[in-house]
């Protein structure tokens, strides 16, 4: 179960189709600057590489305990990996 999800706010301008898909599938999606999203991924316990090649289509998803109120930073955090540049 995904408790929260975060994506780069740049997705809306750079990749409107991916933005619509993310927002349709994840209605509580939080949008942050891309650099913040990369920082969130640094402590991920699980990285899933999907082969997605569209700009800014990555996201961090969280489940489990949380230390910052958005579901990131605790155990069970999963998200975008080092290729999130």
Buried (B, 14 or more C-beta within 10 A) or exposed (E): EEBBBBBBBBBBEBBEEBBEBBBEEBEEBBBBEBEBBBEBBEEBEEEEEEEEEEBBBBBBBBBEEBEEEBBBBBEEBBBBBEEBE
